[in-house]
Amino acid sequence: NEAIENGVNFYDNINVIGPIVNEKTQTIIGVKLDNSKNIKAKLIVDCSGYEGVIRSNIPFETDFDKNIRREDTYITYREIRKKLPSVSDSHEIVIIGKNHGLSWVSFQQDNYVDFLGAYTNLLSVDISPKEMVYKLIEKYKDKCGTKIVKGGYSASIPMRRALDSCVADGLLIIGDAACQVDPSTGSGVATSLYAAHIASNVALNALNIDSTKKEDLWPYNVEYHHSEYNQEYSSNDIAVKNFHNLSEEEIEYVFANDIIDLRRFGGSGSNATIIKKEKYRPKISIRSKILAHLAKFAETDGKIEEMKELCREYPENYNPETFKTWRGKMNNCYVVRYDLDKPFESELVIS
Ligand SMILES: Cc1cc2nc3c(=O)[nH]c(=O)nc-3n(C[C@H](O)[C@H](O)[C@H](O)COP(=O)(O)OP(=O)(O)OC[C@H]3O[C@@H](n4cnc5c(N)ncnc54)[C@H](O)[C@@H]3O)c2cc1C
């Protein structure tokens, strides 16, 4: 209502099919709609989620990846059901690595049981994320109701660090369209809102000075890339991808030798972490959630700090040469050993 009072027009049931561009100046000047109408504007914001309908249809070279590699995406299925009144469980089981992805069953919410199945959108895995979830539901059917109360659909999500740049002349990219997610979980609600807040201030300023050129939108890049969120999530990307490539024996080694120090995230006193180990299937009980802590693993080769440092060094102003150098360093840092022939399955029991 506040937006409408301030002059915002909302158009419902509109499908954008791509940008309108000025090829000569390489500027985004509007959007094409599927009803063959066009909307022109001084500034376009691509917040179309995973598809990035503007980002992926720009016909000229950009400072960001227009297409997201399939190995940087997950296909997911999530379903939330009622927790049966007799059930007092409040823990969560996260199965990592299975089908190069993750699945969970969580009893952490008071009245609900949350099931997720997800894996890297690269392989022809012979089970769908939905089937993964239904196997879990079958296992826990005596603890949950039969009806879906939330979710119940499949979707693709980005699982990588944010785009190197989230701007072009006349364009801001926000949220999943800019891969502003935590690559260890796919969560992107908080970061999307955070980015939107930064972007709105930058957009206002750009419109006030009547210039939506890349240089004038750049402060959005700077503030987002320097942020703690981005530093953490960029390094999680390396950590998680490296982690997915470990064999079961390597996982065993990593846990046994505390290379991933889950204990520092656990509780204290009587709630201190218990680490139980079974052959090739480590079971770990910790108090805090967050697979992001697996980032500790990648610290072994210094990549985590290097990645964070690079985020902090994000160029303050747009200069094609400086940015190219920074991007080159980022891509060098980001070489990930990605061996999809090594599936494994490990189970974290989080209470
Ligand atoms: C199953 C599942 C569970 C998740 N659970 C969590 C969670 O618990 N916590 C969390 O933080 N994150 C979660 N996420 C991720 C989270 O949903 C996203 O990170 C977040 O919604 C991104 O917000 P967004 O606005 O960028 O994109 P979206 O929420 O995807 O919004 C994009 C919008 O653009 C519209 N759109 C797309 N294409 C077009 C087009 N061509 N024309 C016009 N409109 C278009 C869409 O209809 C949609 O309304 C989950 C994702 C999935 C798939």
The ligand as an SDF file (V2000), in Angstrom:
LIG
                    3D

 53 58  0  0  0  0  0  0  0  0999 V2000
   12.0220  -25.7240   -1.9730 C   0  0  0  0  0  0  0  0  0  0  0  0
   12.7740  -24.4920   -1.5300 C   0  0  0  0  0  0  0  0  0  0  0  0
   12.9060  -24.1990   -0.1910 C   0  0  0  0  0  0  0  0  0  0  0  0
   13.6150  -23.0630    0.2190 C   0  0  0  0  0  0  0  0  0  0  0  0
   13.7330  -22.8130    1.5560 N   0  0  0  0  0  0  0  0  0  0  0  0
   14.3820  -21.7050    1.9630 C   0  0  0  0  0  0  0  0  0  0  0  0
   14.4770  -21.3850    3.3500 C   0  0  0  0  0  0  0  0  0  0  0  0
   13.9640  -22.1010    4.2110 O   0  0  0  0  0  0  0  0  0  0  0  0
   15.1600  -20.2680    3.7150 N   0  0  0  0  0  0  0  0  0  0  0  0
   15.7450  -19.4430    2.7950 C   0  0  0  0  0  0  0  0  0  0  0  0
   16.3690  -18.4310    3.1680 O   0  0  0  0  0  0  0  0  0  0  0  0
   15.6660  -19.7230    1.4750 N   0  0  0  0  0  0  0  0  0  0  0  0
   14.9940  -20.8130    1.0370 C   0  0  0  0  0  0  0  0  0  0  0  0
   14.9040  -21.0830   -0.3010 N   0  0  0  0  0  0  0  0  0  0  0  0
   15.5320  -20.1550   -1.2510 C   0  0  0  0  0  0  0  0  0  0  0  0
   14.6660  -18.9080   -1.3910 C   0  0  0  0  0  0  0  0  0  0  0  0
   13.3660  -19.2960   -1.7850 O   0  0  0  0  0  0  0  0  0  0  0  0
   15.2710  -17.9690   -2.4400 C   0  0  0  0  0  0  0  0  0  0  0  0
   16.6340  -17.7420   -2.1660 O   0  0  0  0  0  0  0  0  0  0  0  0
   14.5360  -16.6320   -2.4390 C   0  0  0  0  0  0  0  0  0  0  0  0
   13.1580  -16.8340   -2.6430 O   0  0  0  0  0  0  0  0  0  0  0  0
   15.0900  -15.7320   -3.5360 C   0  0  0  0  0  0  0  0  0  0  0  0
   14.2720  -14.6000   -3.6630 O   0  0  0  0  0  0  0  0  0  0  0  0
   14.1420  -13.8630   -5.0610 P   0  0  0  0  0  0  0  0  0  0  0  0
   13.1710  -12.7560   -4.8340 O   0  0  0  0  0  0  0  0  0  0  0  0
   15.4800  -13.5570   -5.5900 O   0  0  0  0  0  0  0  0  0  0  0  0
   13.5270  -14.9380   -6.0670 O   0  0  0  0  0  0  0  0  0  0  0  0
   12.1130  -15.6490   -6.0520 P   0  0  0  0  0  0  0  0  0  0  0  0
   11.5860  -15.7850   -4.6800 O   0  0  0  0  0  0  0  0  0  0  0  0
   12.2920  -16.8830   -6.8680 O   0  0  0  0  0  0  0  0  0  0  0  0
   11.1620  -14.6290   -6.8100 O   0  0  0  0  0  0  0  0  0  0  0  0
   11.2670  -14.4290   -8.2030 C   0  0  0  0  0  0  0  0  0  0  0  0
    9.9490  -13.8600   -8.6910 C   0  0  0  0  0  0  0  0  0  0  0  0
   10.0840  -13.5070  -10.0620 O   0  0  0  0  0  0  0  0  0  0  0  0
    8.9660  -13.9920  -10.7760 C   0  0  0  0  0  0  0  0  0  0  0  0
    9.3950  -14.2720  -12.1500 N   0  0  0  0  0  0  0  0  0  0  0  0
   10.2870  -15.2090  -12.5470 C   0  0  0  0  0  0  0  0  0  0  0  0
   10.4280  -15.1780  -13.8690 N   0  0  0  0  0  0  0  0  0  0  0  0
    9.6100  -14.1890  -14.3210 C   0  0  0  0  0  0  0  0  0  0  0  0
    9.3080  -13.6920  -15.6180 C   0  0  0  0  0  0  0  0  0  0  0  0
    9.8680  -14.1950  -16.7020 N   0  0  0  0  0  0  0  0  0  0  0  0
    8.4060  -12.6760  -15.7260 N   0  0  0  0  0  0  0  0  0  0  0  0
    7.8110  -12.1530  -14.6140 C   0  0  0  0  0  0  0  0  0  0  0  0
    8.0630  -12.5930  -13.3580 N   0  0  0  0  0  0  0  0  0  0  0  0
    8.9510  -13.6040  -13.2220 C   0  0  0  0  0  0  0  0  0  0  0  0
    8.5540  -15.2640  -10.0400 C   0  0  0  0  0  0  0  0  0  0  0  0
    7.1960  -15.5650  -10.3050 O   0  0  0  0  0  0  0  0  0  0  0  0
    8.8000  -14.8620   -8.5980 C   0  0  0  0  0  0  0  0  0  0  0  0
    7.6840  -14.2130   -8.0610 O   0  0  0  0  0  0  0  0  0  0  0  0
   14.1930  -22.2080   -0.7370 C   0  0  0  0  0  0  0  0  0  0  0  0
   14.0500  -22.4950   -2.0950 C   0  0  0  0  0  0  0  0  0  0  0  0
   13.3390  -23.6270   -2.4850 C   0  0  0  0  0  0  0  0  0  0  0  0
   13.1910  -23.9020   -3.9500 C   0  0  0  0  0  0  0  0  0  0  0  0
  1  2  1  0
  2  3  1  0
  2 52  2  0
  3  4  2  0
  4  5  1  0
  4 50  1  0
  5  6  2  0
  6  7  1  0
  6 13  1  0
  7  8  2  0
  7  9  1  0
  9 10  1  0
 10 11  2  0
 10 12  1  0
 12 13  2  0
 13 14  1  0
 14 15  1  0
 14 50  1  0
 15 16  1  0
 16 17  1  0
 16 18  1  0
 18 19  1  0
 18 20  1  0
 20 21  1  0
 20 22  1  0
 22 23  1  0
 23 24  1  0
 24 25  2  0
 24 26  1  0
 24 27  1  0
 27 28  1  0
 28 29  2  0
 28 30  1  0
 28 31  1  0
 31 32  1  0
 32 33  1  0
 33 34  1  0
 33 48  1  0
 34 35  1  0
 35 36  1  0
 35 46  1  0
 36 37  1  0
 36 45  1  0
 37 38  2  0
 38 39  1  0
 39 40  1  0
 39 45  2  0
 40 41  1  0
 40 42  2  0
 42 43  1  0
 43 44  2  0
 44 45  1  0
 46 47  1  0
 46 48  1  0
 48 49  1  0
 50 51  2  0
 51 52  1  0
 52 53  1  0
M  END
$$$$
